[in-house]
Amino acid sequence: MTNYKTTELGKIDELINLENGKAFLHDALELTSCEISVNTVPKGFKVPFNHKHKQNEEVYIILKGEGIITVDGSAVNVKEGSAVKIMPEASRTIENTGDGEFEFICIQAKTNSLEQYGLGDAELC
């Protein structure tokens, strides 16, 4: 047994050809602490529903393009380099408002579950 697992997503802009333009990493990498999706959506795309979570906060990291993440009715403009954290109980949706494809990563993890991070969780070996 190895202490790592890999997967190949291919080119990020080609994820648009997958169902809903998403590649989920939970199963592919056998993740145990979070869910991560890598997303590419076309111009004009909007998630046709709002959603919230029972216990997971989400972090959206925008890689390319621009859009709006609507959180509890408030529009948050995002673009390449933006990062947005959304708490579980907040209603949210996302849309591509740019002239081209919109690429982003979404990370879900249980709120208040992180105990160590950065160098606090590292040791030299």
C-alpha positions as CSV (number, residue, x, y, z in Angstrom):
1,M,0.0,0.0,0.0
2,T,1.3,3.5,-0.9
3,N,0.9,6.7,1.1
4,Y,-0.4,8.6,-1.9
5,K,-2.9,8.4,-4.7
6,T,-3.0,10.2,-8.1
7,T,-5.6,10.9,-10.8
8,E,-5.5,12.7,-14.1
9,L,-8.1,15.3,-14.8
10,G,-6.8,16.2,-18.2
11,K,-6.8,19.8,-19.4
12,I,-9.0,22.0,-17.2
13,D,-10.7,23.7,-20.1
14,E,-11.7,20.2,-21.4
15,L,-13.7,19.5,-18.3
16,I,-16.6,21.3,-19.9
17,N,-17.2,18.1,-21.8
18,L,-18.0,16.2,-18.6
19,E,-21.5,16.1,-17.1
20,N,-22.1,19.5,-15.6
21,G,-18.5,20.4,-16.4
22,K,-17.3,18.9,-13.1
23,A,-14.6,16.5,-12.0
24,F,-15.1,15.3,-8.4
25,L,-12.0,14.1,-6.6
26,H,-13.5,12.4,-3.5
27,D,-13.8,9.0,-5.1
28,A,-10.9,9.3,-7.6
29,L,-8.4,10.1,-4.7
30,E,-10.3,8.3,-1.9
31,L,-10.4,11.6,0.1
32,T,-11.3,11.3,3.7
33,S,-11.4,14.9,4.9
34,C,-13.0,16.9,2.1
35,E,-14.7,16.9,-1.3
36,I,-13.1,18.9,-4.1
37,S,-14.5,19.6,-7.6
38,V,-12.8,21.2,-10.5
39,N,-15.2,22.9,-12.8
40,T,-15.4,24.5,-16.2
41,V,-18.7,26.0,-17.4
42,P,-19.6,27.7,-20.6
43,K,-20.5,31.4,-21.2
44,G,-24.0,32.1,-19.9
45,F,-24.1,29.0,-17.5
46,K,-25.9,29.4,-14.3
47,V,-26.6,26.7,-11.7
48,P,-30.4,26.5,-12.0
49,F,-31.0,26.1,-8.2
50,N,-29.9,27.4,-4.9
51,H,-28.4,25.0,-2.4
52,K,-27.0,24.9,1.1
53,H,-25.2,22.2,3.2
54,K,-25.9,20.5,6.5
55,Q,-22.3,20.7,7.8
56,N,-19.8,21.5,5.1
57,E,-18.5,25.0,4.3
58,E,-17.4,25.6,0.8
59,V,-14.5,27.5,-0.7
60,Y,-14.7,28.6,-4.3
61,I,-11.3,29.5,-5.9
62,I,-11.7,31.2,-9.3
63,L,-9.1,30.1,-11.9
64,K,-10.4,31.8,-15.1
65,G,-13.2,34.1,-16.2
66,E,-15.6,36.0,-14.1
67,G,-19.0,35.4,-12.5
68,I,-21.4,36.0,-9.7
69,I,-21.8,33.8,-6.6
70,T,-25.1,34.7,-5.0
71,V,-25.1,34.1,-1.2
72,D,-28.3,34.6,0.7
73,G,-29.6,36.9,-2.0
74,S,-26.4,39.0,-2.1
75,A,-24.4,39.0,-5.4
76,V,-20.7,38.6,-5.0
77,N,-18.7,39.4,-8.1
78,V,-15.7,37.1,-8.6
79,K,-12.9,36.8,-11.2
80,E,-9.7,35.0,-11.7
81,G,-7.9,35.0,-8.3
82,S,-11.0,35.5,-6.2
83,A,-11.7,33.1,-3.3
84,V,-15.0,33.0,-1.4
85,K,-15.8,30.9,1.7
86,I,-19.5,30.1,2.3
87,M,-20.9,28.7,5.5
88,P,-23.1,25.6,5.4
89,E,-26.4,27.3,6.2
90,A,-26.1,30.0,3.5
91,S,-28.1,29.6,0.3
92,R,-25.8,29.8,-2.7
93,T,-25.7,29.6,-6.5
94,I,-23.0,30.4,-9.1
95,E,-23.1,31.8,-12.6
96,N,-20.7,32.6,-15.4
97,T,-21.1,36.3,-16.4
98,G,-17.9,36.6,-18.5
99,D,-17.3,36.4,-22.2
100,G,-15.8,32.9,-22.1
101,E,-15.4,29.8,-20.1
102,F,-15.5,30.0,-16.2
103,E,-13.1,27.7,-14.3
104,F,-13.1,27.2,-10.6
105,I,-12.3,24.8,-7.8
106,C,-14.8,24.1,-5.1
107,I,-13.7,22.6,-1.8
108,Q,-16.1,21.3,0.8
109,A,-15.1,20.4,4.3
110,K,-16.8,20.0,7.6
111,T,-17.0,23.4,9.4
112,N,-14.7,23.7,12.5
113,S,-13.1,20.3,11.8
114,L,-9.6,21.7,11.0
115,E,-7.4,21.2,14.0
116,Q,-3.9,21.8,12.5
117,Y,-2.7,23.5,9.4
118,G,0.5,24.7,7.7
119,L,3.6,24.2,9.7
120,G,1.6,23.3,12.8
121,D,0.8,20.0,11.1
122,A,4.3,19.4,9.8
123,E,7.5,17.7,11.0
124,L,10.9,17.5,9.3
125,C,11.9,14.0,8.3
